[in-house]
Amino acid sequence: MDLNLQFFLETVKGVGSLFYIPVLIWISYFFWCRFLDYPAALEKIIRNGKVWPYLPIYWKGKKKGAIRAVSLLLFWAGNLLGAAAMLYFFDYAASMAIGLGLSFFIGMKISQLSTKEIIRLQQNMYFQIYTQLANHALSKGDEVSDSELLSKAQWQHHNDLRQADKRGRLRSFLKGEAML
């Protein structure tokens, strides 16, 4: 039994000698989340009751499952190879568990940082539209309820983003419109 554990640790240490591989995987994971998997973070925001997130057209199709599978593969490959690298650098078995925890934390932070910009851009654009509609109603002297204002802002926000998405300019449109 002890021989199998020793063999396992030596094998993992050998894989850990390729310590640059998890770094490359984490960089790939960052860009994968930033440009393809960000709607998963937007779905979480929608489940929390927010109405402003817009999910791109491709996310509603068959590609969603493949994108999520590759995202999970990159996440766990980075975590496991990061743990193996920790075992390579610090030659005791507990370093692998510490490395796995550290790698998991790094993977979570990479995912959050990569989706932060698109979330901020969509939220800023929504609140700009809301503010414009509220100011327009006030300047006309119209009595508009908050729920009516929210639904109009949501419709306009989603319609603008849907039109930009159909033309393939969603990201550039958001960057141009959300100037906060």
Buried (B, 14 or more C-beta within 10 A) or exposed (E): EEEEEEEEBEEBBEBBEEBEBBBEBBEBBBEBBBEBBBBBBBBEBBEEEBEBBBBBEBBEEEEBEEBBEBBEEBBBBBBBBBBBBBBBEBEEEEBBEBBBBBBBEBBEEBBEEBBEBBBEBBBBBBBBBBEEBBEEBEEEEEEBEEEEBBEBBBEBBBEBBEEBBEEEEBBEBBBEBBEE
